[in-house]
Amino acid sequence: MLRVAVVGSGPSGCYTAQSLVQLGQEVHVDVLDRLPCPYGLVRYGVAPDHEKIKSLQNALRTVLEHERVRFLGAVPVGPGGVPSTRLRELYHAVVYCVGAAADRRLGIPGEDLPGSWSATEFVSWYSAHPDAVDDGFLRGARSAVVIGVGNVAVDVARMLVRGPAELSGTDIPQAALDTLAAGRVADVHMVGRRGPSQARFTTKELRELGALPDTAVLVEPAELALDPAYRDPSGLPGAQRRNVEVLRGWAGRAAPEAARRLRVRFFLRPVELTADEDGHVAAVRFERTRPDGSGGVTGTGRYEEIRAGLVLRSVGYRGVPPEGLPFDAASGTVPHRAGRVLRAGAIAPGEYVAGWIKRGPTGVIGTNRPCAKETVTSLLADAPALLRRDVPACDPLGALRAEGVEPVEWAGWRAIERAEAELGASLGRRVVKLPDWESLLAAARRATD
């Protein structure tokens, strides 16, 4: 029996486990995760009002309930947890599906002012990630600037203007729901440094903004017209062409009366965040840009300031070096060949990668499926050599427990699910997420009491 450890239980980890048991009849997979809960960004990255996407958890559940797959949560790999070298001793192969955990930075003055956050921090808060902190994101803010024009930027902008009635039926934690309900943000600016034809959001996400109750979506026709492809979008790929068509429709209509305004801006590059007298972020200074004819933009030397008591930076993700693995800092990925980890250009036997740590933070959730299959194909081709490695005859779980690790197994995760359903019922809602480590682990322990 080939024993494989998959590190990470998000889509890439689950698709890797799925391919392993589908393509290999003599494979047993342990899916390890630092968190006590599975599903990665599907649980902690998809906005709570996107219930159709979140329902992907049902498909991932099927993978983790397979008879040759075992979920082991609350098992950190690396510093403070299980060393990667120890995993290599316990398993014939280890596949790292650890994503891209860091945010790209703007690299401008004032970026770290109070009131300036990465969008990931905001998403973690309203998604009840146990590492999230509530430092008063919305405290006193009447206006917000979201820097970026990708799907995450659209998500956080939408969440800022959602009403409590629209969110109470989701699994958003109660504290976040109460804060958003009491929030006074009435103006949200979502700003990109390039033009509408180069924005990274999907058309479905963009259209959702126009359907938000009591919210006026505003665009500047003059900014849209700066983009040559805006005037004639016929040569654009389908997704970008549809985005432009949606924006054209908004530009050509009168602004409706509404309690909140969501402004989509283009050709503005952030150059500085400025503070008020208390040292809190008060505004973002932008330089107006224009197309450079080569797909990029160049500065014009003209500047504009947008007032904001909250700034959310959504300019992409970046991989973090996994402990014990080689890392390419330029690409933020682990060097590999068809998923096989490369050390100094040579294949490292028994070490593999899949997902964003393999290819960078690109694609949608479904992109992880063929990525995982490629890696698994490589691993199974290596299986005869991997099986010649000596690994302990005992179950790796016993070895982990002997070293002080107390994994949350599948029964513990199901106990967490039941506790979240009970919490929702007590609040007159449906399922409500448990928001911290203490409550999650306490719920998981009920499975063994």
Secondary structure as UniProt FT lines:
FT   STRAND          2..7
FT   HELIX           11..23
FT   TURN            25..26
FT   STRAND          27..32
FT   HELIX           41..44
FT   TURN            48..49
FT   HELIX           51..54
FT   HELIX           56..64
FT   TURN            67..68
FT   STRAND          69..73
FT   TURN            79..80
FT   HELIX           84..90
FT   STRAND          93..96
FT   STRAND          102..103
FT   TURN            109..112
FT   TURN            114..115
FT   STRAND          116..118
FT   HELIX           119..126
FT   TURN            127..128
FT   TURN            130..131
FT   TURN            137..140
FT   STRAND          143..147
FT   HELIX           151..161
FT   HELIX           164..167
FT   TURN            168..169
FT   HELIX           174..182
FT   STRAND          187..191
FT   HELIX           196..198
FT   HELIX           203..210
FT   TURN            213..214
FT   STRAND          215..219
FT   HELIX           221..225
FT   HELIX           228..231
FT   HELIX           233..235
FT   HELIX           238..251
FT   STRAND          260..265
FT   STRAND          268..275
FT   TURN            277..278
FT   STRAND          281..291
FT   STRAND          297..307
FT   STRAND          310..313
FT   STRAND          317..318
FT   TURN            323..324
FT   TURN            329..332
FT   STRAND          336..337
FT   TURN            338..339
FT   STRAND          340..343
FT   TURN            344..345
FT   STRAND          346..353
FT   HELIX           356..359
FT   HELIX           365..367
FT   HELIX           368..381
FT   HELIX           383..386
FT   TURN            387..388
FT   HELIX           396..402
FT   TURN            403..404
FT   HELIX           410..426
FT   TURN            427..428
FT   HELIX           437..445
FT   TURN            446..448
//
